[in-house]
Structures are given as structure tokens and as C-alpha cells.
Amino acid sequence: MAAITYDAYSDQLTNVDSDDNLYLTEAEKGGRVRTVRAEFTAAASIADGSQIEMARIKGSRAISGSIDSSGRALLRAEVGYSLVSSATDDNDNVLLGGAGTPISIATAGTVALTPHDGTNLVGSIALPAGEVSLFVTVDNNGGAGLQSGDVIALDLQYVQ
């Protein structure tokens, strides 16, 4: 059996082994995977372009999830996040599709959330420190939004 000599080390091991004794974050090791589920049932019609706050979490990385629609027709939507303390739409599509492209969800369909860094699909998205709001933007290209009784359900796995 031959001995192994490593040629390089990950950033995390380099930090741990440094003289500064830098510690790994929860997202890098030891964090707990949590799940949040939120459902929205439209009590009345919701206009195209509306943003619906689905849940609030405190976590360090969004990993994966899904969005379901039991609406009467095709739904185009974006899923993103924002800090609760200063809500903006800067990250309105990073958890579904990305690059400003809404995803189509077939009637009574489910679509996997695909973290996106603005250019490429990635394994996870770093969330800002503090309480984060998860929201859905209804984007049917100026067409009909949601009608009374339509349901959107969001499931998200994240590291805390």
C-alpha cells in the first residue's frame, strides 16, 4: 500500500490548519439541514407581476426544493429571497431558473428549485445573515395572474 501525499488542500482545510485557527461555518461543516414548507391559496385574483411572501427563515445556504401549482392553468413564476429588514427584488429569481427567466409550471405540476448564481446552475446559494424572506413572483408575461382558489406550495431545504 502506497502512502498518499496531498498536492493541495481545500480552502476550508487551509483555514483550519492556518496559524489563525479560522473555524468553518455551519454551511461548511456541522450545519443542520432544515426544511420549510409554505402554501398560498389565492382568496381573490392576484395580478400578474405580484410578489407573494411565502416564508421567513434564518439560514446560511439554500440547497434545494420544489414549487407546486394547483392552478387552473400554466403558471410562470420566479422564486427568490430578500432580507426581511430591507426587502428588494435583487435576488428575485435565484432559486428557480435564474438569469431573469421565469419557469413554467404545468397545471397541477411540480418543478424542482435550481439554485442559480446569475450565470450558472450551482449546488447551493449563500443566504445573507439575518432573517430572510422567501417569495414567489407571478410572471405570466402580462397575462392572467392567479385566480381565486389557485394554490402555490413552496418547499425549501436549507442549512442552518
C-alpha angles and dihedrals in degrees: 000000000000123000117242122232113192116224096199142003135223119258089251095055091044089055094046092048095045123107088249091063093221113192128226118249123240089257090058100045138352098016121137122238110231131187128214124190124190131175129196122197114190110233089189135002115304116210123238109265094034119140118219120198106222107176146343122229141169109218143126104228136020109219112175145318144142143253123217130195125196092179126138093251145014112309124206112200146163124212121205146142140240137180109266090222094056110019115199133155094235091117098035097135108026097107097050126038100326134208092075095295116132117219123233117233115196121228107287088001138141128217126190117239109243114197110228129189094205093270109036142021109261136189094246143351124235111235121212119254113268134036112334127203118216113209142178123217115206105222114175095153093260092313128118117319122204123322128216109287096023112135131208119188124191126196120184133178115205140166118249 
